[in-house]
Amino acid sequence: MRTTRSKSKLTQSQTTESSTKRNDSKMSCNGKKQKKDQNQWVIIAPDKAIQVDDNDTEDPIFVQLLHPKTDLGAMFMLNSDGTLIYEVTAFKENFRSWFINQTVQQDGSIKMVTPVDPLFLVLPYLRKSDKQMSKFMTLDQIVIDDNYPQCHRLVNCSGLSNLEHCCDVKGDDDLKVYRYNNKKTLSWLQTKVERTATALEENSIHCAAGSQSATFVRSSKGKETSRDDYVRYAAGLISDYLHPDLSKELIQFMGIKEAEKKKESTQNDEKSSEPPAKKAKVAKGSSGSEPEEDYSKYFADKKDKPKAASKLTSGQKALSKVDKTGMRSIASFFSKGAKKK
C-alpha cells in the first residue's frame, strides 16, 4: 500500500515485447510521416523504476498480472533488474493528445507508476495452493498461471523475502518450501493497516465520514478524526489489494465496525461552517411567527396588475385623429368574407 511519497518525473516509456510492435505511422508537425515501431506512453514514475545501470541486461518492462482483488488482468511494471514491481494506473480522457518533440502522440492518457508490495500479488496463488493441496511447495510450484505467464517474474522480487509473514516455511537457503498460513496472514495485514492508519494520522488526512479536501475546510471545529476512523479508512485502502473474502476476514479479525451515520451532527457542522442566514423582518408586537414582509404578494400583484399602455409615436397619434367612418381595415381584405361571389 502506498503511504509514502517518492520523487517523480515525466518520461516516455516503451514496451520491449515484440508482440506490442506496430507499423502505425505518426504524423510529425512538419507534415512528414514517421514510423512508430513501438507503443509510447507518457508516465509519471519514481526514479528507481526507470533507472537503468550499466550492468542491467534489460530495460524496465510492462507485464500483465492477476490483480489480487478483481481476479482480472492488470498492468504492472518491473524495474530493469526485476526486483521491484510497480502498479500502473492510467488517467484517460476523450479528445486528448500529447506533443512530444516534433510529433503528435495520439494516445493522450497519462500513466502513473507506484510501488506495490509483491506479497499482495502472490497471496492469490498461496491461497489457491492451500485449498487444492495444503502441503509444502516451492515458490516456483505455487506461482503458476497459464492465463498470466509473466507471473514467474514475481519470484525474483525482493519483497518476497518476507513470505514468513503469511506462510509456514521449511528448509534452508538452498531450498525453501512454503505453505499458506491464514492466521499469520491476518496478523501481517493487521500490521499493514495499523501502519497505514498511523501515516494517515501523522499527515492529518481527513478520513471521517463525509470527509472533504482540506483546501475547502473552513473550520476544523467538530470535525476531528478519531483513531477508529483512520483504522477503518486504512483497512479500506489495504482491501483494494485483497480478495473480498479475505477482506471480510480481516475486518472481523480486527473488530472494525462500520461508521455510524450521524446525520444531525453533520448538518450542525455544515451550519456552523456557513455564514448565518438572514432573519426575516417581523412586525413589532407580533408573536414572531409571521414576517413583516410578504414577498408572495409581490408576484400576485405583478400578475394581476394590467400592463401599462405603450406610448404612441407622432405618426400614430396623427392617424388616430383621422375620421375612419366607412373605412375598412387592411386585414378585412384578407379574410374569407372579402372574397367576391
GIFEN-V89095 format. One record per residue. RES is the residue in one small letter. PSI is psi in radians with two decimals (none if undefined). NEAR is the number of other C-alpha atoms within 10 Angstrom. Layout:
((RES,PSI,NEAR) (RES,PSI,NEAR))
//
This chain:
((m,2.50,17) (r,1.80,12) (t,-0.04,13) (t,2.84,8) (r,2.53,8) (s,2.65,13) (k,2.34,9) (s,2.80,16) (k,2.79,11) (l,2.27,13) (t,2.93,11) (q,2.45,12) (s,2.49,19) (q,2.48,17) (t,2.64,17) (t,-0.07,15) (e,2.45,11) (s,-0.36,9) (s,-0.33,8) (t,0.01,11) (k,2.48,14) (r,2.89,12) (n,0.38,9) (d,2.67,11) (s,2.62,12) (k,2.25,16) (m,2.18,16) (s,3.00,16) (c,-0.42,13) (n,0.16,8) (g,-0.12,10) (k,2.61,12) (k,2.36,12) (q,2.25,12) (k,2.43,12) (k,1.98,14) (d,-0.53,14) (q,2.78,18) (n,2.54,15) (q,2.52,14) (w,2.68,19) (v,2.14,20) (i,2.70,20) (i,2.05,19) (a,2.63,23) (p,2.74,19) (d,-0.66,12) (k,-0.50,14) (a,-0.55,23) (i,0.00,19) (q,2.34,13) (v,2.09,16) (d,2.92,11) (d,-0.51,5) (n,-0.20,8) (d,2.36,13) (t,-0.27,9) (e,2.76,13) (d,2.90,20) (p,2.47,22) (i,2.51,20) (f,2.32,21) (v,2.69,20) (q,2.15,16) (l,2.92,23) (l,2.20,21) (h,2.28,21) (p,-0.37,22) (k,-0.82,18) (t,-0.25,13) (d,0.44,12) (l,2.90,12) (g,2.48,14) (a,2.73,15) (m,2.31,16) (f,2.89,21) (m,2.36,23) (l,2.47,22) (n,-3.11,21) (s,-0.64,20) (d,0.01,19) (g,0.27,20) (t,-0.32,16) (l,2.43,21) (i,2.53,27) (y,2.56,21) (e,2.43,18) (v,2.04,20) (t,2.59,15) (a,2.50,13) (f,2.08,9) (k,2.39,13) (e,2.73,11) (n,2.69,8) (f,0.92,8) (r,2.46,11) (s,2.97,15) (w,2.50,15) (f,1.97,12) (i,1.94,12) (n,-2.08,9) (q,0.41,12) (t,2.83,17) (v,2.09,15) (q,2.04,20) (q,-0.70,15) (d,1.87,17) (g,0.24,18) (s,2.81,17) (i,2.28,17) (k,2.40,18) (m,2.28,17) (v,2.10,20) (t,2.50,21) (p,2.62,21) (v,2.54,19) (d,2.11,18) (p,-0.32,21) (l,-0.57,20) (f,-0.62,19) (l,-0.38,21) (v,-0.39,21) (l,-0.77,21) (p,-0.64,20) (y,-0.62,20) (l,-0.77,23) (r,-0.63,17) (k,-0.74,14) (s,-0.56,20) (d,-0.63,19) (k,-0.60,11) (q,-0.80,8) (m,-0.66,10) (s,0.89,15) (k,2.92,12) (f,2.35,19) (m,2.74,19) (t,2.82,14) (l,-0.57,21) (d,-0.53,12) (q,-0.40,13) (i,-0.83,22) (v,1.42,21) (i,2.32,15) (d,2.01,13) (d,-0.52,7) (n,-0.48,12) (y,1.38,14) (p,-0.34,13) (q,0.01,15) (c,-0.34,19) (h,-0.34,17) (r,-0.34,15) (l,-0.45,23) (v,-0.51,18) (n,-0.06,14) (c,2.45,19) (s,-0.47,14) (g,-0.29,16) (l,0.00,18) (s,-0.22,11) (n,0.46,11) (l,-0.36,19) (e,-0.24,17) (h,-0.38,19) (c,0.22,22) (c,2.71,20) (d,2.32,15) (v,2.39,18) (k,2.68,15) (g,-3.04,9) (d,-2.89,8) (d,-0.47,6) (d,-0.66,5) (l,2.10,9) (k,2.46,13) (v,2.67,18) (y,2.62,23) (r,2.34,24) (y,2.39,26) (n,1.99,18) (n,-0.67,17) (k,-0.74,13) (k,-0.69,15) (t,-0.77,19) (l,-0.67,20) (s,-0.70,16) (w,-0.72,14) (l,-0.62,22) (q,-0.71,19) (t,-0.69,12) (k,-0.77,16) (v,-0.78,25) (e,-0.68,17) (r,-0.70,15) (t,-0.72,23) (a,-0.68,25) (t,-0.72,17) (a,-0.70,16) (l,-0.69,19) (e,-0.70,18) (e,-0.55,9) (n,0.09,9) (s,0.80,13) (i,2.33,16) (h,1.95,21) (c,0.04,22) (a,2.93,18) (a,2.36,15) (g,0.47,10) (s,2.76,12) (q,2.99,12) (s,2.43,8) (a,-0.36,12) (t,-0.54,6) (f,0.16,7) (v,2.05,13) (r,-0.63,11) (s,2.44,13) (s,0.05,11) (k,2.21,10) (g,0.12,11) (k,0.52,16) (e,2.35,12) (t,2.25,17) (s,2.96,12) (r,-0.63,16) (d,-0.64,16) (d,-0.73,21) (y,-0.74,24) (v,-0.73,23) (r,-0.74,21) (y,-0.71,20) (a,-0.65,23) (a,-0.62,23) (g,-0.66,15) (l,-0.77,17) (i,-0.61,19) (s,-0.27,22) (d,-0.21,15) (y,0.36,21) (l,2.62,23) (h,2.52,17) (p,-0.65,14) (d,-0.76,10) (l,-0.56,17) (s,-0.73,20) (k,-0.70,12) (e,-0.68,13) (l,-0.75,22) (i,-0.71,18) (q,-0.66,11) (f,-0.66,13) (m,-0.14,16) (g,0.64,9) (i,2.24,14) (k,2.68,11) (e,2.63,10) (a,2.36,11) (e,2.49,7) (k,2.09,10) (k,1.38,10) (k,-0.77,9) (e,-0.75,9) (s,-0.68,12) (t,-0.62,15) (q,-0.69,11) (n,-0.64,11) (d,-0.70,16) (e,-0.68,13) (k,-0.65,12) (s,-0.51,14) (s,-0.32,14) (e,2.68,10) (p,2.62,8) (p,2.48,8) (a,2.64,7) (k,2.40,6) (k,2.52,7) (a,2.51,13) (k,2.24,12) (v,2.39,14) (a,2.56,13) (k,2.42,9) (g,-0.09,6) (s,2.98,10) (s,-0.22,9) (g,-0.10,12) (s,-0.41,9) (e,2.22,12) (p,2.76,15) (e,-0.62,13) (e,2.27,12) (d,1.75,10) (y,-0.31,9) (s,-0.48,8) (k,-0.48,10) (y,-0.77,10) (f,-0.63,10) (a,-0.76,10) (d,-0.63,10) (k,-0.57,10) (k,-0.72,10) (d,-0.37,8) (k,2.21,9) (p,2.63,8) (k,2.42,8) (a,2.48,6) (a,2.39,6) (s,2.60,6) (k,2.45,8) (l,2.58,10) (t,2.96,9) (s,-0.65,9) (g,-0.71,8) (q,-0.63,10) (k,-0.75,11) (a,-0.65,10) (l,-0.56,11) (s,-0.38,11) (k,-0.21,8) (v,2.50,8) (d,2.04,8) (k,0.32,10) (t,2.24,6) (g,-0.08,6) (m,2.57,7) (r,2.57,9) (s,2.73,9) (i,-0.57,8) (a,-0.44,8) (s,-0.44,10) (f,-0.33,11) (f,0.04,10) (s,2.92,9) (k,-0.58,8) (g,-0.26,9) (a,-0.17,10) (k,2.39,8) (k,2.54,5) (k,none,4))
//
